[in-house]
Amino acid sequence: MAFAGMDSTYSPSTPPSSINNSPPTGRWPAADTRKPNILFILADQIAAPLLNVHNKSSPIKTPHIDALAAKSTVFSSAYCASPLCAPARSSLVTGQLPTKIGAWDNASPLAVDVPTYAHYLRREGYETVLAGKMHFIGEQLHGYEERLTSDIYPGDLGWSVNWDDPDTRLEWYHNSSSILQAGPCVRSNQLDFDEEVMFRSKRFLYSAARYTEEDRPFCLTVSLTHPHDPYCIHKKYWNKYEGVDIPMPEVKIPQEGQDPHSKRLLKVCDLADNEPPDYYVRRARRAYFGAVSYVDDNVGELLECLEECGLDDNTIVIFSADHGDMLGERGMWYKMSWFEGSARIPLIVSYPKRFSPKVIPQNVSAMDILPTLVDIVGGSLDGRLSLDGTSLLPYLEAQHIYQPFHDTVFGEYAGEGTIAPVMMIKRGPWKFVTCPADPPQLFNLHTDPKELNNLAKSQDGEIRPVFESFVKEAIARWDFKAIHAEVLKSQRMRRLCWGALTKGRFEAWDYQPIEDAKSKYNFSILRIEKYVETDNLVPRYIRSDTPMNALEIRARYPPVDAWGNELPRGHAKGIAGAYGE
């Protein structure tokens, strides 16, 4: 249900003003002293406007996400902070805009001293674990206690952008092959990666279930690389759409009619004067739909794992994405723009024992996830440190809201396809996009959801004050000249370093997860010490030098006594009285 009075409409005669957000309060019900576990599922490049949860006419089959949404708080107007993988993720984990943390492109390092939600939750006693993609450059943990897999993308400086030579297409840019070669496959490196992510994530959850409820709560982030292009998917998911009428993009704009930034993106993606025929567009969209269904099945597997382990009642589940995909709308593909297909993301928060199902139509940001998590678990933020996100706990807890407390999001983009920073403000129905190199854009998504009518030049007496208000706000917020200089400096430094690092012996920065059959263990030594006195790492499987208690606690779930009677979690199964020997 949507709350009464939450239609996000504003009178255009009154220019909307920025909301001064207050820090989270850090509340936790006194009756429940156990902090909840957290399962954060992050997909890659999901176009929120195409999901069934936001678009009931969508042919994409997502029964598990739909079922999760039905018992969750669904934020129907959530946005990324930057429509590109690494900057979007850096902003998500830190709750800060790219200009605050230097997250310009897919080769921008995140400084090791920038707090992430993993740092904050770890400080609150959480075991913070990451499985899958996060696209960190250099340092690979950033507060996570453990990574269960490596990343699918390189953790080095090789994908640095070059605004000094914007007309040259670099070899690693997107290109048309993802569209022209779309279709079914038997295997892909993305399937290899996500299957490893799922295997290790479920193994972690099964291991967590073996220990007592008094152990540290966990925050497990499962970050899948699907449905990111290339648009190929296993035939099982391709065949799900056999006979389905795959809708073509609704908006077609001739390339000569595109705005300047879109024209540059077409060139960057090797699509300028190279428009793919409808046959290939339909195949690409079908493969993408199948990849979303693949993500949905993985969501279902994780939720089933929680349920069968008895962890579902006290686990917060969050489903989101880093950014979207234009998928042919407006003739555009992939991301890197502030149009809805590229910039809007799904954001679903489920914790039925505390939050009732609802739909929140106000604008929120992926940066809000950090303060929201800290707030939910009763933690505290350091108010002296920079933070652009706002806790969404008031929305999660509310039963009746008649005035939105938070309805403004900001976005920043400084990657490939532009020659100057492209900034966005979304407030109520209004979206304002500004870049020193391009004409400004103003859309009213309430009356123009397809973003076809740029109102920036409108002389309408009601619209003009809105535009002028946004222009003043952008000038006050962003020093475009200084930001441009900072981006150029960062690009030049990184390109110089990368050119040097590729000479002689190359040392990769990619994360190497520990996988030693002799000494690999699933939990920190603090967990193990509750059950066995040892200073050694405890193997996952059976070894002669492993204390029997450690073997017993992992032998079976649910645990049973010597006669097969089920015991509470955290008990060794005690076959032949072995426990304690």
N, C-alpha and C positions, 0 to 999 in steps of 0.2 A: 504494500500500500504506500501511496505517497502522502506526505503530510499536507493537511489543509493549509492553504495560503503559501505554498512553496512552489509557485509557478515561475520564479526567477524573472518576472517581468518588471521593467522599470519605466517610468514616464520619461520619454526622451527629452522633454522640456527641462528636466532637472538633471544636469550632468552627474553621472554616478561618481561617488568618491571612494577612495581607498579605505578599507576597514583596518583599523588599528588592532591587530590581533594580540591578545594577552597570552602569556605562557600557560602550559598545562598545569592543572592543579594537583595531579598525582593522587588519585583516589583509588582505594581498594576496599571492597566490602569487608567489614570487621568480622563477619560470621565465617568467612572463607579465608583461612590463613595460607592455604596452598596456592602458590602462584601458578597460573596456567602454563602449559606448554604452548609453543607457537610453531605452526607449520606454515611457512610462507612459500607459496608456489608462484614462480615468476616465469611467464612465457615470453617469447621473443617475437616482437613485430606483429602483435595481434591488432587488427583493425576493429576497435570497439564498436563502431557503427554497424558492423556486419554481424555481430554476435546476436544470437536469438534473444538473449537476456535484454538487449537494447532495441532489437528490431524483430518483431514477431513474424514478419514476412520473410526472414532470412531462411534460406534452405540449408544452412550449415547445421549439422547434427551434433549437438553438444548436450546430451541428456544429463551428464554428471555435473557439468557447470550449471545447467539450469536448475537441477535439484539442489545444488549448494546455494544458489542465489535465492531460491524459494524460502530458505530459512535464515537468510543473511541480511545485512545492510548492504544495499547496492548503491554505489555512487555513480549516477548515470551521466555525470559531466566531469570526469576526472581527466587530468592532462599530465603529460610528461613535462619535465623542466627543460628538456632539449631533445629534439626529434632525431637523435642519433645514439647508437648503442652505448658507447663508453661514457659520454657526457650524461646521458639520461640515467645510467646506473650509478655514476658517481654522485649525482645530485640526489638520487633516491636514497642511497645508503647514508648520506651525510645530512640530508635535509637542507642542503644549501644550493643556491643557484650557481651555475657554471662560473660566473665572474668572480664569485667568492673563493672558489677552489681551483681555478685555472683549468677547468674541464672543457677544453675547446673542441677536441676531436677525438678520433679513435686511437690516438697515440699520446694522449695527455696523461702524465702520471698524476695520481692522487697522492698528496703528501702524507707521510706516515703519521703526522701529528694531528690530522683532521679526524675528530671523533665520528664514528659511524653508529648505527643502531646496534651493531654487534658489540662495540665498546660499552655502550650504555647498558645493554642487557647483561653483558658479562659482569659488569660492575654490580648488577642486581642479583648476581648468583646464578645466572643462566649459563648453560653449556651452549655456546654458539657455534653452529656447524653449517658449512656450505657445501652443497653438492651441485656441480654444474658451472654454467657460464656466469662470469661477472665482469669480464673484460677489464680487469685491473692491469695497469702498466707499471712494471717494476715490482714493488712490494705486492705480495699476492694474498695476504691475510686480512689486513685492515680490521683487526678486532675479532675475526673468526678464530675460534680455538683450534679448529681443524677444518681442512678441506678434504672431502672424500674423493674428489676427482681433480684432474687438471682442468684447464680451460680449453675450449675448442678453438679460440683465437689466440694469436701471439701476444705475449705480455711485454713486447719491446716497443721501440720507437719507429718501427718500419712503416707505419701507416700515417706518418706525419703529413699534414696538409701543406701546400705551398701557395700562399696568396701572392707571392712575388712573381709567380708564373701561372696565373689562373687559367690560361688557355690550353695548357698541357694536361691531357688526361693521364693520370698515373695508372700503373698496371693493376693496382688492387682495387680501383673504383668498381662500383656496380657497372654491369653492362647488359645488353639485350639478351645474352645467352640464357639467363634465368627464365626468360619468357619463351624464347624460340625453342628451347630444349625441354620445356616443361612436360611432365607426364609421369607415368608409374615407373618404379624402379624395384629392384630386389634388395639392394643395399645402398646406403649413402653414408658419407662420414658423419652426417648429422644424425642418422638413425643409430650408427655405432655409438655416438656420444650420448644421446639421450637414453639409450638402453643401459649404458653403464651408469648414468646418473640415477636412473630408476632403481637398478639393482642395488646400488650402494645406499640409496636413500631408504629403501624398504628394509635393508639389512640393519641400518641404524635404528629404525623404528622398532623392529623386532627385538633388537638388543636392549633398547630403552625399556621395553615392556618387561624384561626379565628382572629388572631391579626394582627396589621398593619405591613407593610413592614419596618417601622422605628424601630420596636422592635429588640432586639438582634438577630443576626443570630445564627443558631444552628449547632452543630456538633453532629449528632446522629450516634452512632456506634451500629449496629445490628449484634450480634455475635451468629450464629446458631451452634448447636452441630452436626448436620448432615453434611456429610455422615460418621462421625466417627463410627467405629465398636462399638457394635456388629452389624453384617450385617443382620439386619431385618428391614423391612419397611412395611408400610400399603399396603394392597393388591391392592389398586388403583394404586400404583406405581410399585408394583411387576408385575401386569397385563399389564403395559405398554410394558413389554418386553416378553410377551407371543408370541411364534413363532419367536422371534428374535434369530439369531445365536449368542450366547454369546461367544466372542472370549476367548480362553484360553491364559494364559501367553505366551509371545513369546520366552522368554529365560528360559530354564530349566538347572539348574546346580545341579548335584548330591551333596548330603550333604557332602560327603567326599572330594569334590572338591571345597568347599566354602573357602573363605578367613577366617582368624581367628576371625575377628570381626563378620562376618556373622554367623559363627558357634556358637559364644556366644549368638547372638540374637536368633537363633533357640532354644537354650536351655532356654533362658529367657522366650520365648513365648510358651514353652512346645511343640515345634515342632521338636526337635531333635529326630531322629529315629521315628518320628510320622507324616510322610508326609501325608497330607489329600488326599484322592482319588479324581480323576477328577470330579466325580459327585458333591462332596461338594465344590470343587473349583469353578465350574461353577455356583452353586447356590449362593455362597458368592459374586461372581462378579455380578451376576444378581441383587441381593439385593442392592449391592453398587451402581450399575447403577441407580436403582430405587430411592435410597436415594439422588443421585446427581440431578435427575429430580425433586425430592421434593424440594431441595434447589433452583433449577431453578424456580419452580413455586412461591416460596416465594420471589425471586428476582423480578419476574414479578408483584407480588402483591404490593411490595414496590414502584416500578416504576410507576405503575398505580395510586397508592395513591398520589404520587408527582404530576402526570399529572392532575388528577381530582381536586386537590387543587390549581392548578396554581403555584406550587412550582418548577416545573421541569426546567424552563428556567434559574433559578438562583441558582441551586443546583449542586454542584460537586458530582458525584457518583463514588465511588471506590469499586471494588469487588476484594477480595483476599482470602487467606487462611493462616492458621498458618504453615502448612507443608503438605506433601503428604501421600501416602499410597502405599506400594509396590504391594499389591493386588495379590500376588502369583508370581510376576516376580522374576526370579532367585531362586524360591522356598522360597522367603522371604515374610513376611506379616507385616502390620502396618508400622512403621517408624523407627527412631533411627539409620539410616545409611545415608551416603552421596550419595547413588545411586540416579539417577534422579527421580524415582518414589516417593522416600521418601523426597527428599530435594527441588525439584522444586515446585513452587507455581504459581497459576494464579495471575496476577496483571493487572487490567483494570482500567483506569482513564478516566472518561467521563465528559466533560464540553464543549459541541459543540459550545457555543457562543464565546469561546476563543481558544479551541484546536481542530485542524482538525484531522480526523481519520488517524491512521498510525500504523505500526507495528515496534517496536524497538527490534532488535535481540540481542543487547548488554546485558551483564550480569548486573543485578541490584539486590538489596537486599530489603527485607521487612523493614530493618532499614532505607531505604531511604524515607519511607512514612512520618516520622515526619518532616524532613527538607523540604520536598516537600510541605506539607500542610502549614507550616509556610510561605514558600516562596510564594505560590499561593495567600494567603490572605494578603500579604504585611506586614507580621510581621517580627520580627528580632530574631535571635538566640543570646544567650550569648556565644560569642566565647571563653570565658575563661573556659567554661565547656566542659566536654568530650562529643564527638559525633562521632560515626562511620558511620552514614548514610550520604548520599550526596543528595542534592536536584536534582530532576529529571525535574525541570521546563525547562531547556534548551531543553530537548528531547520533552517535551509536546508542547512547543511553536514553535519548529523548523519546517520549511518547507523543507529544503534541508540540510542534514548533510552528509559530506563526510569523516569525521574522528570522531570516537567516542570520547567523552570527558570523558567517565567513563565506564569501562568495566571490573572491578575487584570486586569480592565479597569474603568475608571471612566468615567462619563458625566455630563454636565451639560446641562440644558435650561432656558432662561429666555426663550422666545419667546411667540408668540401661543398662546392656548388654555390658559394657566396664569396664576395670579395670584401665584405664588411659585416659587422655583427647584425643579425636579424633578431629583433626583440618583439615579444608578444605580451599583451595584457588582455585577459579575458575577465570580464566583470558582468554579471547578469547575462543578458543575451548578447552583449557587445563583445566583439573581438577586434582588437586594434593591433596591427602589425607595422613595425617601422624599421627602416634600414637606411643609413646615410646614402647608400648607392641606388636606392630604388624609391619609387613613389609610395606613399603610405597606403595602407588598406584599412578599411573599417567595414565590418559586416554586422548585421543584426541577425543572429541565428534564430531568433523567435519568428521573424517574418521571412527569413531567407536562409533556411537550413542548409542549402546546397552551396552557399557562399558565391552566388553569381552576381550580386549587385554591390560593387564597391562604392560605399557612401562617402569616401574621403573627400570627394569634390562636391558633394551635395551642398546646395545653398538653402536647403529647407530650414526654416526657422527653428524647428525642434531638433533636427539632427546636427546642425552646425555647431551648437554649443557642446554637444557630446564629443564631437571630433576634436574641437579646440581644447577641451579639458584633457583628453588623452594625450594630445601633443605636448601640453605643458607638463603633464605628469611624467611622460617619457624623458623630456629634457631634464627635469629635476632628478629623475632616478638614475639615468645612465649618462656617463661622460663618454660619448661614442668615440671621440678622438683618442682619449687615453686607453680605452678598451681595445681599439683597433691597434694601437701601438704595442700594447701588451701581448695581443695575439701574434702579431708579426714577430716580436722578440722571441716568444716561446717557440714558434715554428722554426725560426732560424737556428736557435740553440739546439733544438731536437734534431734537425736535419744534419747539422754539423756533427753532433755526437753519433748519430746513426751511421753517417758516412765513415767515421773512424772505426766504429764497432764492427763493421762488416769487413774490415781488413784484418788479416792474420787469423788467429784462433777466435772463433765465435763462441760466446758464452750466452746461452739462452737464459732468460729470466722466467720462463714458464714454471708454474708450480709443479712439483713432483710429489704426489701423495705417497705416504709411507705404505709400502705393501711388502712386508717381510713375513713370509710364512712361519718363521721361527719366533718372531717377537711382536708381530702386529697385534694390537689390541683395539677394542672398540670404544672404550671409555677412558677418561682420564684416570691416572693412578689413584686419585682421590676416591673414585667410585669403587675400584677394586679393593682398596684398603679396608673398606667396610666389611669385606667378606673373607679376606685372606691377608695375613701379615707377610708382605713381600715388598722388596724394593725393585723387583724385576718387572719388566713388561710382561703382560699375560697374553699368551697366544690365543687366537680365535678358535683353533681346533685342538685336538687331543695330542698332548705331548707328555713324554714320560717324566719330565722334570717339573710339570705344572702341579701345584697344590690341588688336591682333590676338591676343595671348596670352590675354587675358581672354575674347575671343569663342571661341577654340579650346577652352579648357578646359571650356566649357559647351556646345559644339556637339553632342556626341554621347556617349552612354554605352551600352555600354562604349566607350572610346576605341579608335581604330584608327590604323594608320600610313597612309601615302599609297597603299598597295596593299590596304587593307582588312583587314590582319592585326590581330587584337585585341591591345591593349596593356594593361599594368597600370593600375589606376585612378590618376588624378592626371596622366596624360599628355594633352597636347593631341592632337587627331586628325591634325594635320599635313598637311592637304590642300594640295597644290601647294607644299609647303615653307613654308607660311605661318607656322608656329610660330617665334617669335623675330623676326618682322618688326615 
